[in-house]
Amino acid sequence: MTDRVTRVGVLVSGAGTNLDALLQAAADPGYPARVVVVVSNRPNAPALGIARSHGIPALAMPQSAFGGSSEIRDRAMLDALHEHDVQLVVCAGYDRILSGEVLRSFPDAILNIHPSLLPAFAGGMTAVEDALAYGVKVTGCTVQLLEPGEADGGPIVLQAAVPVEPGDDAATLRRRVHEEEWRILPCAVELWSTGRVRREGRTVRILEPARR
């Protein structure tokens, strides 16, 4: 375990269940990361309330507040992340594609959680429904590094499999996928924060813990 505590900025659009899981992990004094700012593109996102209840700055930055320009909004968001000295960005249910400027500002330092076993059912917000419609027997979730290029095309850090049970609908399957997301996202943040995530081309290797 490193003595460094990573300053994390979280981007959210919805309920904030992944944010809550990350905050629960960070409540452990030994956890190597702290959430220092939360940004949402939706002013009414419940995730903002979760952040505020923990005393964390929570910023609503809808595109409409920036003349409808996603580029201007992302530039303002980038300024906010830098203002809070963010070292790692986590997209925790964020439903907008980040601009190249944001992605280039945090090379190999943006983690995204996606509710499928990438590269299956990449892109969009209907991965669970798509898995059911396709009739797969196993789906799951993925934490990946984001980079310029294809959405959801970045290198994979962690994955967790979730079986599709007979009689599953979108709600029941989504719940089980979420439960795995809540487990692997804090784990991925911990791995990144302790220097154990090493990218080698399109492959991410998880290094053994450093010996003390």
N, C-alpha and C positions, 0 to 999 in steps of 0.2 A: 504494500500500500504506500502510495506516495503521500508526502506531507502537503502537496499542493492541492488547493481546493479550486476546482474549475467553476468559473462563473458562466452560468447557463442562461440563455434567453430562449423562451418557449413561444412558438407561434401556434395559435389556436383559432378554430372557427366555431366550435360547438360546445358540447356539454362539459368538456374538460376532464373526462375520466382518466385519460392518460396523464394529464397534468397532475391530477390528484395522486395517482400512483407514484409519480416521480417525487412529489412533495412528501409523501409518506416515507419513501426511501431516504430522502434527504434529511428527514427528522432524526435519523441515526447520526450521532456525532462523528462516527467513523466513516460516514459516506463521503466520497471525495468530490462532491459537486453540490452547488447551491444554485437555486433558481433566483436570479436577480431582477428579471423583468419578464413580463408576459405581454404579448402583442396580439391583437385580434383584428381581422378585417370586418368583423361583425360586432357592432356596438352592444347588442343585446346577448352576446354569447355568455352562457352561464359560467364558462371558464374564467371570465374576468372577475366574477364575484368570488370564485374559489381563490384566485390570486390575492384579491384584496383582503379576504378573510385571514390570509397568512401574512398580511403586511407587505406584500410584494407589489411594486408598481405595476399597474395594469393599464395598458394603453389601447384605446379603440382607434383604429386607423382605417375606416372604410374608404374605398376608392372614391366614393362620391364627395368626400371631404377634400379631395385633391384634384378637383376639376375633371373627375372621371378618368384620370391618367394613372394607369398602373405603374408606369415608370417613375412618376413623381412620388406616388405613395411609397413605392419600394425604396426610393432614395431617402425619404423621411424615416421609414422604418430602419433602414441601415444606420442613419444618424442616431436613432434612439438606441440601437444595439451597441454602437460604439460609445455613446454617452455613458452607458452602464458597464463599459469594459467587458462586454461579453466575449468569451473565448470559444464557446460551443453553442450552436443554434440547434434547437430540437423542434421539428415540425410534428406536433402532436394532434393530429386531426385538423390540419390546416388545408383548406380546400382551394388554394390558389397556387399557381405555378410561380415560383420565384424568378425574378429577373436575372439575367446573366451577371449584372453588376453585383447583386447580393451573393450569388453563387461564387463569383470570383473573389469576393472579399473574405470568404470563409472557406478556403480550399481544404477539402477533406475534414471539415469541421462543421458540417450540417448533417444531422441524423434525421431520418424520416421514418415514421412507422406507417406501414401499409397493410390493409387487412386481406392479404393473400400471400401465397407462396410465390413470390416473384421468380421468374418473369411472367408467370401465369396471371391473367386478369389484371394487368397493369393499367394505369391511367383511370381517371374518373373516380367516382365515389360509390360505385355499385358493385364492388368486387365480390361481396358476399352473395348478392342476388345473382351475379353472373356465374359464380361457382355452382349454385343450386340449379340454375337453368342449364348448365352444361352437363350436369350429372356426375361431377367428380366425386370420388369416394373420400378424398382427403383434401382439405384446404389448410389455411393457417394464416400466419402473419409474418412480416419481414421488417427488420430494421436495416436500412441501407444508408450509405453515404450519398448525398445529392451532389450533382455536378452538372455543368451546362450540357445540353443535348436532350435526348429523349426523356420525357417524364417517366419517373419510376425506373429509369435505366441504370442507376448508379450501382456501384459495387455493394454486395450483400455482406452485412456484418453478422447478423443473427437471424435465425428463422425458428419458428415453432409450428409443428403440425397439429391440426385439429381434424379428427374424423367427422365425416358427414353422416349423421345417424338417420335411420329410417324415420320418416315423419317430421324431419326438421323443416322448419320454415325459416324465413330470413331472420326473424326475431330470435329464435332459439339458437341458430347457428352463430349469429352475430354476437350473442352474449358469450358463447364459449371462445370465439375468436378474441373478443375484448379481454377476457380473463388471461389469455396468453399474452396479449399486448401489454397488459399491466405488469406482467412478469418480466418480459424480455426487454422492454424499453429502459427501465431503471438499470438493468444489467448492462445494456449496451452503453449507457452513459457512464457507468462505473468503469467499464473496460476502457473506454476512450480516455477518461479522466486519469486513469492510472498508467497510461502509455502502452496499453496492451493491444491496441488496434493498429496493425501495420498493413498499409496498402501496398500490394505488389501488382501493378497493372490493374486488371479487373478483379483480382482476387484480394480478399482481406484475410490476413492471418491473425489469429488471436494468440498473443504471446503468453508464455507462462508467467506467473507472478514473479516479480523481482525478489531475489533472496536478500534478507537483511543480515 
